[in-house]
Amino acid sequence: MATRIDARPLLVLVAAVLAGCVNFSPLDDLDTAAVPTDPFQLALYKNYTFLAKSFGPVGQAQYGSFDQDASMSLSTTEGTVADLANTYADKAIRLTRDEMVDPEPSRDIKTHDQRDRLVRALTAARDVYPRDAARAQADWDCWRLNLKVAETVPSAEKCRQSFEVTLARLETEAAAINAEKAKEEEAKKKAAAEANPEGGGDSETP
C-alpha cells in the first residue's frame, strides 16, 4: 500500500518562497515610511508623495528604465506612468532616510541656467522658507520628469508654468535673506571699526 504524502507543508513552503520573491516598489513603501523631521525635507517629501500618488493605481514600473539612483532614465522618452510614479516615490523614500535629493539635471543651456537659479535660491532660502523651496523643486522635477512619458507631456507644461511662479517667489525670498545677511555683516564690521578705530590695541602714552 502506497504511503500518502501530506502536501500541506510543501504548499506552505512554496507560499513562503513566493512571498519572499515579491518585488515591492518605492510606491508600495510610501504608506509605511517614517516621514522626515527636517522642515524642508518634510515639505519636499509631501510634494513628491502627492505627485507619486496623483496617477492612481499604476502597477509595477519597468525597472529597465531606471538608472542606478532609481530615477527614470533621461536617455529615453519611452517611460511609463508607473515608472514616473515610482520615480517620485523613490525620491520621497530617500528623504525618509535623510538623504539629499537634488533637483533633476538639465539637458540644455536654457534649462541649465534655470536649474542653477533654482539651486542658488534653494541654498539661500530653504531653511527659512522650507515650503516655498520644496514647492519650487517639486515643480522643477515635475516639469523635467513628466516630459519623459508621452501621456504626461501636457501636465509637464503646467508644471513648467507653476515653476516659473514658484521660482520667482523663492528668488525674491532668497534676495531678501541675502540682503539681510549683508546688512548684518556690514553692521558687525562697523561695530568692530568703532571699537578699534586705529586698528590696533590700546596705545596710551604713560
C-alpha positions in Angstrom: 0.0 0.0 0.0 1.4 3.4 -1.1 2.3 5.9 1.6 0.2 9.1 1.4 2.2 12.3 1.5 0.8 15.3 3.2 1.2 18.2 0.7 0.3 20.9 3.2 3.9 21.6 4.5 5.1 21.8 0.9 2.4 24.3 0.0 3.3 26.4 3.0 7.0 26.3 1.9 6.1 27.3 -1.7 4.0 30.2 -0.4 6.8 31.4 1.8 9.3 31.3 -1.1 6.9 33.2 -3.4 6.3 35.8 -0.7 10.0 36.3 -0.4 10.2 37.0 -4.1 7.6 39.7 -4.2 9.2 42.9 -5.5 7.8 45.9 -3.6 8.3 49.2 -5.4 9.0 52.6 -3.9 5.3 53.4 -4.4 4.4 50.4 -2.2 6.7 51.6 0.6 5.2 55.1 0.9 2.4 54.0 3.2 4.8 52.6 5.8 7.7 55.1 5.6 8.5 57.3 8.5 8.3 61.0 7.5 11.3 63.3 7.7 11.7 65.7 10.6 13.6 68.4 8.8 11.1 71.1 7.7 12.4 71.3 4.1 12.7 67.6 3.7 9.3 67.1 5.1 7.7 69.6 2.7 9.6 68.0 -0.2 8.5 64.6 0.9 4.9 65.7 0.9 5.2 67.1 -2.6 6.8 64.0 -4.0 4.3 61.8 -2.3 1.5 63.8 -3.8 3.0 63.5 -7.2 3.6 59.8 -6.9 0.0 59.1 -5.9 -1.6 61.5 -8.3 -1.6 58.9 -11.0 -3.8 56.4 -9.1 -3.1 52.7 -9.4 -0.4 52.3 -12.0 1.1 48.8 -11.4 4.8 48.0 -11.4 7.5 50.1 -13.0 9.6 48.8 -15.9 12.8 48.6 -13.9 15.0 48.5 -17.0 14.3 52.3 -17.5 15.7 53.2 -14.1 19.2 54.2 -13.5 21.5 53.3 -10.6 19.8 56.0 -8.4 16.4 54.6 -9.1 15.4 57.6 -11.2 13.9 57.4 -14.7 16.4 57.2 -17.5 17.0 60.6 -19.1 18.2 59.0 -22.3 14.7 57.7 -23.4 11.2 59.1 -23.8 9.6 55.6 -23.5 9.0 55.6 -19.8 5.6 54.6 -18.5 3.3 56.3 -16.0 4.3 53.5 -13.5 8.0 54.5 -14.0 7.1 58.1 -13.3 5.1 57.4 -10.2 7.8 55.2 -8.8 10.5 57.8 -9.5 8.6 60.4 -7.4 8.0 57.7 -4.7 11.7 56.8 -4.7 12.6 60.5 -4.1 10.2 60.6 -1.2 11.6 57.4 0.3 15.2 58.7 0.0 14.2 61.7 2.1 12.9 59.4 4.8 16.4 58.0 5.0 17.8 61.6 5.5 19.4 61.5 2.0 19.9 64.6 0.0 17.6 64.7 -3.1 18.8 67.2 -5.6 16.7 68.8 -8.4 16.7 66.8 -11.6 19.6 67.5 -14.0 19.1 69.8 -17.1 19.8 68.9 -20.7 20.2 72.2 -22.5 21.7 75.7 -21.9 18.4 77.4 -21.1 17.2 74.8 -18.6 20.7 74.6 -17.2 20.5 78.3 -16.3 17.1 77.8 -14.7 18.3 74.9 -12.6 21.3 77.0 -11.5 18.9 79.7 -10.4 16.9 77.2 -8.5 19.9 75.7 -6.7 21.1 79.2 -5.7 17.6 80.1 -4.4 17.3 76.8 -2.5 20.7 77.3 -0.9 19.8 80.7 0.4 16.1 80.2 1.4 15.2 76.6 2.1 15.9 76.8 5.8 13.8 80.0 6.2 11.1 79.2 3.6 11.0 75.4 3.5 7.6 75.0 2.0 8.2 77.5 -0.8 11.6 76.0 -1.5 10.2 72.4 -1.6 7.4 73.5 -4.0 9.8 75.1 -6.4 12.0 72.0 -6.5 8.9 69.7 -6.9 7.6 71.9 -9.8 11.0 71.7 -11.5 11.2 67.9 -11.2 7.6 67.6 -12.3 8.3 69.6 -15.4 11.5 67.7 -16.3 10.3 64.2 -15.5 6.8 64.4 -16.9 8.4 65.2 -20.3 9.7 61.6 -20.3 6.3 60.0 -20.5 4.1 60.6 -23.5 0.9 60.6 -21.5 2.1 63.2 -19.1 3.7 65.7 -21.5 0.7 68.0 -21.2 1.0 68.1 -17.5 4.7 68.9 -17.8 3.7 72.2 -19.3 1.5 73.0 -16.3 4.4 72.2 -14.0 6.7 74.5 -16.1 4.2 77.3 -15.7 4.0 76.7 -12.0 7.8 76.5 -11.7 8.2 80.0 -13.2 5.9 81.4 -10.5 7.4 79.4 -7.6 11.0 80.1 -8.6 10.4 83.8 -8.9 8.8 83.8 -5.4 11.7 81.8 -4.0 14.3 84.1 -5.6 12.6 87.1 -4.1 12.8 85.5 -0.7 16.4 84.5 -1.2 17.3 88.0 -2.2 15.7 89.4 0.9 17.6 86.9 3.1 20.9 87.7 1.4 20.3 91.4 1.8 19.6 91.0 5.5 22.8 88.9 5.9 24.8 91.5 4.1 23.3 94.2 6.3 24.2 92.3 9.5 27.7 91.7 8.2 28.2 95.4 7.5 26.9 96.3 11.0 29.4 93.9 12.5 32.2 95.4 10.6 31.1 98.9 11.6 30.9 98.0 15.2 34.3 96.4 15.1 35.8 99.5 13.5 34.2 101.8 16.1 35.5 99.6 18.9 39.0 99.8 17.4 39.3 102.9 15.2 43.0 102.7 14.6 43.1 99.0 14.0 45.4 98.3 16.9 45.4 97.8 20.7 45.5 100.3 23.4 48.5 102.6 22.9 48.2 105.1 25.7 51.4 107.1 26.5 52.5 106.5 30.1 
